[in-house]
Amino acid sequence: MKTFAYASFLFLSILMGTSPTSGQWVNTNGPYGSYVRSLAVSGTNLFAGTDRGVFLSTNDSTSWTAVNSGLTVTEVTSFAVSGTNLFAGTNSGGVFLSTNNGTSWQAVNFGLANNYVFALAVSGTNLFAGTWGGGVFLSTNNGTSWQAVKTGLTDSIIGSLAVSGTNLFAGTFGGGVFLSTNNGTSWTAVNSGLTSVFVIAFAVDGTNIFAGTYGGGVFLSTNNGTSWAPVNSGLANTIVRALAVSGTNLFAGTEGGVFLSTNNGTSWTPVNSDLTNNVILSLALNGLNLLAGTDGGVFRSTNNGTSWTAFFSGLTETDVWSLAVSNTNLFAGTGGGGVFLSTNNGTSWTAVNSGLTNTYVNAFIVSSTNLFAGTWGGGVFLSTNNGTSWQAVNSGITETDVWSLAFSGTNLFAGTYGDGIFLSTDNGISWTAVNSGLTNADVRSLAFSGTNLFAGTFGGGVFLSTNNGTSWIAVNSDLTNLSVHAIIVSGTNLFAGTEGGGIFLSTNNGTSWTQLNSDLTYAYTYVSAFAVSGTNLFAGTLGGVLLSTNNGTSWTEVSSPGLTYIPASSFAVCGTNLFAGTGGGVWRRPLSEMITSAECPLDFPPADFSLDQNYPNPFNPTTAISYQLPAVSDVRLVVYDILGREVAVVVKERQPPGKHEARFDGTGLSSGVYFYRLEAGSYVQTRKLVLLR
């Protein structure tokens, strides 16, 4: 499954990319639209904090440049500006200081006992840092040293900070609002009337204090928190991640877009026209311009939200879930940013989302001049003009979480998350369920071989229909792993990629299967995508990209050099290049380079520590976690719940160098957001995982 955006202060993580050179994978220039978790204005400079580091714009967001030198942890959750000093709070790296507009950064963490910093605030010469699990810390010397200031602070998970005169407010994730009138020396809970105690945003306007909550909307206090009142009339989404005040205008950034109130929250109006991404993580005001940071880039409004314009140039490395080729056009479907088009092999990308009301794009299929997109939550969309415009084509589809698409003749098939397979014979105008005999309705992949249609399901293995879906039969003899993520046809060969069972081959339309990975370690047996070019088969796995030139009898890893993001969740062959869609954008490599050159062997020791995103994510009930160790290390891999409580110790042992995988079983846990943390020597990294039942 795919990842989704949650509260702006939650853990997210990233693996750093490398500079492109010849003879390796290179990251194309996009698609654009990083997770923009924080925004800050300093003079004429605008800074965006993302899970890819800090980006600087000197032209009011029109273009962006990465400014990360010295920033050793790139998940930037918060900013604070004090004179010429710019502070960045990070996930697991503490606080960094730049005195030259981001040209260089230095860690300023002495005495900061908790390095998960999700809120920063400045009051005079005092700098405050709110941490995940460690409470509030104070520095009076620009971060040179820190001291804990948490007496009376009974909740140590800080999601937001705000200063109003001599009052300092701390919003916590579970304990509501706390007030300090003495620079954090002591704190008092001020929650009367606050019916939601998950406080993730503040805004101060004179004597008005606004608190944005996770699920409770906006609350107003006119007496320094002594009492609070909900102010949510017209606020259609109550997950409020950001607040901003401009004159008499109060803006709320929610999971459902931006809302405006001109009467201190008494009533709200949505201001989302042209805002193609409605998951708002941050807001900032730059003069008369309102900026919204989303999980798919930055948008700007010059008229108080009446209309918006996207400004992504330079904000690269969106999570790419699907790829498709139509003539010389390369399309990338992203997790939250919609569809992007490149006409020059990824050198540049353009968002093509007009009419695409759901921007989580799982699958593509091209039929003549028709481009279909399967989305997570929005069903199927059709474009007849290369993505210039889209229309929903869902009549008859009862499950709008679409995993996969396939086309044969005039028949279009859609595989869904829970309602099986749907057939359209009129280009999506109408759909009919075709599930007779299909005993598993979670259809992850579809593929045609002549008149045979194969469906790969999660937990039910492979099914075959010889009559356009009128009836199905399971074809799983010798298929020892029934969680099938990917299937592909190459000539008379049918390949199935599974979760933990590796790759299987059938030469008789699924009547029998042979496992092809007897020499593969577990990382490479977790298969998420396939691509075929002539007699060459590529597989995207947790361990990297594999190539077989002999129908899977043997495999070579072709991730190195250069591909720093794995797994590849999608592939496309365009001309002489193979493109891979990953959590770090689209990567490109010439086919000839991989097919003819000697590549790294499967047991080639990794050059650095890394922790990969679990797969699948969301998951139910098991998922795989992959990581790399460059040397013998004492490893501890732990899963935590959203409140920071330990849920499970997955690994606790000394391990040799190499690529390792662990499986986490969430049986018995409730649906929701969890975090997994890897400690290996001095290396520490945390990522988010989602259990979805």
N, C-alpha and C positions, 0 to 999 in steps of 0.2 A: 504493500500500500504506500501511500504518499504522505509526506509530512504536511502539517498545516500550521498556520501562525497562531500563537497564543499570546498571553500578556507580555508586554514589551520588556519586562524585567526578567523574564525567564531565561534559563541557560540556553545558549546556542553555541555551536562551535564550528571550526573551519580548519582545513589543512591549507597551508600556504602554497601558492603556485611558484613555479620557477620561471626565470626569464627564457624565452624561446631561443633556441639555436638551431642550426641545421641538423638534420638526421634525428629527429625526435618528434614527439607529439607537441603541438603548439596550441595554446588557448586562443580561439578566435576572439575578435573584438566584440564580444557580447554573447548572448543577448544582454541587453541592459536591464538594470533594475534590481540592485541589491536590497537586502533587508535594511531599511534605514530606521534604526532603533533610537537615534537621538540626533538633534539638530542644535546648532549654536551659531550665533552671530557675533562677530567681533569686528567692529568698524565696517569696512566694505567686504570683509571675508565671511563666507558662509561655510560652515563645517558640517559634514554628515558623518555620524558614527554608524558603522555597519558591522555585520559579522565578517566583513572582509577588510576591516581597518577603517582609517579616517580618510575622507575625501574632502578636497578643498575646491570651492568655486569662488572666483573673483568677479564673476559676471552675473550675479543674481541667479545662480543655478543653471544657466544655459549650458555650461560644460563643467566637468569635474576632473580633478587630478588626484590620484592617490598620494597621500603624504604620510608615510608609515615608517620612515627610517628610525630605527631604534625602538619601535613599538613591537615588542616581542610577543605580545598577545593581541590578536586582531579583532576580538569580539568586543566592540566598543558599545557600552550600554548607556553612558551618560557623559555630559560635559559640564564644565563650569568655567566662566571667564572672570579673571580678576586683573584689571589693567592690561598689561601686555602678556600675561600668563594665561595659557590655555591648558586646562586640566581635562584628562580623559579617564573615566572609570571603565574598567574592563572586567570581563568574566574570567576570573582565576589569575589575572595578572596584576591586580591592584590598581593604583593610580599612576598615570604617566603625565609628565609636564613638558610642554613645549613653550619656549620663549620666542620662537621665530615663525609663528603661524603654521606650525606643523612640519616645517622643513626637517626638524629632528626632534626626537622624544627621548626622555630619560625617565626611568622608573623612580618614583618617590614614595617609598613604602616602609621606611624604617619605623618600626613600632606598630605598623598596621597588621594586626594579628589575623585579619580575615581579608583575603584578596579578591573576594567576589563583590565588586563594588557596583551597585545598581542605581545609586543616586548621589549627586554632588550638589552642594549649595555653598554660596559665599556670603558672609556677613562681615563687612569691614575687612579686617585682617584675618578673620577666621575662615578656615576652609573645613567643611564638614563632608564626611563620606558615610553614606548609608550602605551597609553590607548585607549579604545573604547569610544570616545565621550568626553574625558577630555584632549586631547593633550598630551604633553610631561612633565614629572616630573624629577627633578634632586635631587640626594642624594650625598652628599660629605662625608658621614659617614657610609657607608655600610648599608644604608636603615634605620638607626635610625630615621632620619627625612627626609622629602621631601618638595620640593617647586616647584610650577608650573613654567615652562619656555616656554611660548607660545606666546610671543609678535611677531606679524606678521604671526603667524601660523593660516591661515584662514580655515584650515580643521582640525578638532580635532579627527578624526577617524584614528588612527595610526596603520598601518599593519606591518611596518618594520622599523628598525633603522640600521645604519651602521656608522662606524668611519673610516676616512681616514686622518691620520695625525691630524691636528687641526680642520678638517672639520667633522661636524656631519650631516648626512643625515636622513631625516624622510620621509618614504613612506606612503602616505595616501590613503584611500579608497574613491577616488573621487576628490581629489585635487592635485594629482601628487606628485612631489618631492619637499621638502623644505630643504634649507641649512642653517646651523648656523655655524659661525666661532668663536663664543664666548660662547661655552658651553650652548647653548640654550637661552641665554639672548635675542637674537633677531633672526628672521628667514626671509628668502627670498625664494619665489617660484622660482624654476629653472626647467622650463618645456618646453623650446624651443625645438621643434622637438619631444616631447613626446606625441604621438597620443593616448595613453591609460593612463588615470590618476588614474587607480586602481593599485597601486604599493604594492606588497605583499612580495617581496624578494629583497635582495641586495647581491652583492659580490664585494669585492675590491681586485684588483690585480695591485699593483703599482699605476700608474696614471690612470688606467682604473676603472671606476665605472660601474657595470652592474646592471640593474634594471629589475626584473621579474614582469610582470603584469598579471592581470586577464583578459585574452582575447586578449592582444596585443603582447604577446611574450616577447622577451628580447630586451632591449635598452642599448646602450653603450654611455658613456660620457668619453671623454679624457681630459676634462677641468673643472672638479669639478661641472658638471651639467649645465654649461653655455649653452651647446647644447647637444642634444641627437640624436642618429641615431638608427633605428631598425636594429637588426642583427638576422634575423630569417630564412635565407635560409636553408631549410631542416628540420626546426623545425615543425613537423607535428601537434603538439598540442601547442596552444598559451596560455593556462592557466598554468602559471609558478609559482609554489608555493615555490620553493627552488632553490638556486644556491650555488655552491661550486667551489673553485679553488684549483688545485693541480699542481704546476709547470706551464707547458704550457697547461694543460687540464682544461677546463671549463665545468662543469656539470650543467644541468638544469633538475630539477625534475618537471614533468608536470602531468596533468591528464591522459596523454597517455604514461607514463613511463619516463625513463631517457634518455637524449640526451647528446652527447659529442661534444664539439668543441675544436679543437687544434689550431685555428687561431682567437681567440678573438671574436668568434661568427659569423665570416664571413660565415661559413657553419657549419651544424650540422649533426650528424649521430646518429640514435637510437641505444642504447646499452641496450637491454631488454631481451636478451636470458636467459631463465630460470627465468625471473622475472614474477612470476605468479600473482602478483598484481601490476597494472600499475598506481594506484592513489597515487602519491608521495606527501607526506605532508612535508617531511623534508629530508635534506641531511647533512652528516657530514663526515669528514676525520679523520681517526685514523691511523697515520703513512701512510703506503702504501695502507690501506684498505679504500674503499668507502662504507659508510653505507647509506641505504635508508630507511626512516621510511614511512610506508604506512598506509592505513586504515585497514590493515590486518597484521600488524607486521613488523619486521625488516628483511631486506635482506642485505647481505654483498657481495662485489665484491673485489677480490684481483688483478684484472687485468683490471682496468679502465672500468669496466662495460661489458667486453666481455662475462662474465658469472656471475651468481648470485647464492647464496645459502641462503635459508631461515633459520633464527635462531629465533624461537618463544618460546623455552622452558622457561616457567615461565611467559611469557606475555599472561595472560589468559583473559577470559571473552569477547569473541567476540559476536557480535549480531547474535543470532541463529534464523533463519527463518523457518527451517524445520527439521524434524527428521524422521528416518526410521530404521526398524529392519530387518535384514536378518540372520536367525539362531542366532548365538551368536555375530554377528556384529551389532554395533550401528553406524549409520551415522548421521552427523550433517551438514546441509546446512546453510551457513552463508551469511551475507550481506557484501560481499567484500573479504572474505577469502577463498571462495570455499567450498569444501567438506572435512570433517575430519572423520576419522574412529577410533572407540574405540573397542577393543576386550575384554576389562576387565571392563565393566560397567562404563566407564567414568574415571577410574583411570588414564589413559593416552590416548592421542589422537595423531594421525598422519595425516598430510595433505595428501590427495590423489587427486591431481589435474592435473596430466599429461594429456594434451590434452583438458582440460577444459578451453576454451578460455574466458568464462564469469563466474565470481566468485560470482555472486549474485544469490543464489539458493533458489527459492521459494517453491519448491515441490519435493517430491520423490515418486516413486512407485516401488515396487519389484515384479517381475514376474519370478519365478524359479531362474535361475542364472543371470537374467538381472536386472540391477539397472538403472532406468531412473531418470534423474534430470531435472526439469523445471526451467529455469533461467529467470531473468529479463533483457531482451535485447539480449539474446543469443539463445533463443529457447530451444530445448530439446537435452540432451546429454545422451548417452548410455555407460554403463560399463558392461562388461561381466566377470570382474575379481575383484569384490569388490572394485572398485574405483582405482585400480592400474593404469588404463589408461581409457581415455574417447574419444568418438568420437561424433561429432555433427550429429544429425539425424533430419534434418529439411526440406527436400525436400517437397515442397508444402505448408509449413506453411508460411502464409503471415504476421503473427503478432508474433514477437519473444519475447514479454513480456508474459511469461507463468505463470499463477497463480496456476494451479491445474492439477493433473493427476489422471487417474483412469484406471483400467485394468479389463477385464472380458474375459476369454477364450483367443482367439487370437486377441481381440480388445483392442487397447490402445487409450485412449482419452486424449486430452490436452485442458484445458480451458484457454483462453487468455484474455488479457486486453481489446482489442477493436474489435477483429475479431471473437469472439465467440468460437466455439468448432471445433476441428479437430480430425479426426479418422485415425489411422494407423492399418492395418491388417498384417503388415510385420515387426514388432519390430522397427518402426520408419523410415524404409528406405524411405517410401513415406507417404504423408498425404493428406487427402481430407477434405474440410470444410463440416460440417454437421449441418447446422443452420436453416433449414426450420421450420418456426414457432417460432424460438428463437428471440423474439423481443428486448432482451437486450443482448449485446455482451460482457459485462464485467463479465466474469465467474470466480468467486472467489473460488468455491468449486465444487467437483464432488463426487458422491457416488452411489454404486450399491446396489440394493436389489433384489436378484434373477435376472430376466431379465429386471428389471426396472432401468433405469439410471436417476439420479436426478442431476440437475445443480442449484447451488445457485448463483444468480447474484446480482450485486450491483445496486439496484434501480428497478429491474424487478422481484424480488422475486424468487420463485422456479419454475423450468420447469421440465417436465417429458417426457422421451422418452421410448417407449416400443419396439422400432425397431432399436436399436443401433445407434440412432442419425439421422435416416432418416427423422424423423419429431418430433416436440416438441409441447407440450401444457403447458400453464401456469397453475399451481395448487396452487392457492393463496387464496382460499376462507377462510376468517377469519384470514389470515396472515396480520396483521395490520402494519407490518414494512417490506418493500420490499428490504431493504439493507441487504442481507444475506451474511455473511462472512464465515460461516462454516456450513456444514451439515454432519450428521453421521447416520448410520443405526445400530440398536441394536435389533436383532430379527425381529419382525413385526413393530417395532417403528422407525419412522423417526424423527430426531431432527434437527431443524434449529436454528442457532445462528445469531442474527441480531445486527445492529448498533443502540443501544438505545432502542430496543424493547424487548430485552431479548431473552428467549428461547421458541420455539414453538414445539409442538408435534403433529405428525399426525400418526394415527394408520390405515389409509386407503389409503396409497400411495399418500398423498397430497390432497385428495379430500376435506378434511376439516382439520383445525388446531385448537389447543388449546394453549393459552398462559400459561406458567408454572411459571411465576415469579411475582405473585400478592404480595408476601411478600418480594421482593427484592428491595433494593434501586438502584438508577440509575447506580451507578458504576458497579453493577453486571449485568446490562442489556445490556452491551456493550461486546459482545461475539466474541472472536477471534479464538478459537480452541476447539475441542472436543477430548475425548478419551473414549473408552469403555473397561472395563475389567470385563467379566462375566456379572452380572446384575448391575454393578456399572458404573455410567456415570460421567465423569469429564468434567468441562467446564472452559476454561481460559477466564477471564473477566478483565475489568479495575480495579475491586475491589479485584481481587485475584482469586485463584483456588477454584471452587465449586465442591462438591461431592453430588450426589443423589443416593440413594440405592433403590428408589421406582419410577423410571421412571420420575423423575422431579417433583413429587408431593411436595417434600420438599427438601431443600438444606442445606448443612453445608459447611462453609468455611474451607478449609484445606491448606491455604497458610502459616499459622502460626503453629509452629514457624519456622523461618529460611529463608523463601523465600522472599528476599528483593527486587527482581526484578519482577514487574508485568507490563503488562499482560504477560502470557505465550502465545506466538504466535504459538507454536507447542507442540505436545505431542507424546510420544511413550511408549508403554508398552513392557518391555524387561525382561523376567523371572518374578521375584517377585517384580520388581521395576517399578515405574512410573517416566519417565523422562520428564522434561519440558524445552523447548527451549525459552530463554528470551533475552532481551537486555544485560544481564549480564552473558551470557554463558549457559551451560546446568546444570540443577539441578536435583537431584535424591532423591527419597524417597520411602521406602518400602510400597507396597500397603497395607499390613496387618496393618501397623501403622495408616493409615488414615481410614481404614474401621472399625476397632475395637475400636479405641481410641476416647475419647471425645475431640472435637476440639473447637477452639475459636468460639463463636457465631458471627453472622453477624454484630452485633452492638458493638463488642469489641473495646474499644477506642484505637487508634493507640498510640504507644509509642513515636513517634517522628514526626517532620514535614517531608514531602516529596512532591515532584512534579514529577508526572509520565510523560513519553513521551505521547504526544497526539496520538490518534488512530482514524482513520487510518492516516498514514503519509507516503508518500504524501496524500493529501486529495483534494476533489472537490465536492461541495463547503464547506461542513461542516465537523467539526471534534470535538471530545470530549477531554477535558482536565481534568484529575483527580488529586486530591491532598489530603493530609492528614493533619489534625490539631490535636495535642494532647491536646489543651486547647482552650478556647474561644479566638478568635483572630480577629483583624481588617485586613481584607483581601483585597488586591488589585491585580487583575490579568489583565495584560495589554499586548497587542500584538503590536510589533514594526516592521517596515520594515528594510531592510538591511542597511539603512543609519541612523538607530536609531530614526526615526520619529514615533510618536505614531499613530497607525492605529485604535485601538479599545480598550476601557475599557470593559473587559468582566465581571469582578466582582469588586464591590467596596462596601463592607458592612461588618458588624460584623457578624461572623459565629460561631456556636457551635463546639465543638470538634467532630472528626469523619472523615469519608471519604466523600469527596465532588466531584462533577463533574460539569463542565461548558461546554457549547457548543459554539464554535466559527464559525460564518458564514462568509466565505470569498467572498460571492457574491459581484461583482463589483471590486474586486481586480485582478491584473494581476498575472500570474504565476510567481513563484519565491520563494526565501527563506525569511522567516519571523522568528521572535523570540517572545516567550511569557515568561513573567517575573512574578513570584509570590512573593509578599511581604506580610508576615504574622508575625506581631510583629517584632522581630529581624531577622527572617528567610527570606533570599532572594535567589532565584534560577531562572536561566534562561535556556530555552531549545529552540532548533531549530524546526521549522515546515516548510513544503514545500507544497505550493499550486501548483498543477499540473493539468492544464486544457487540 
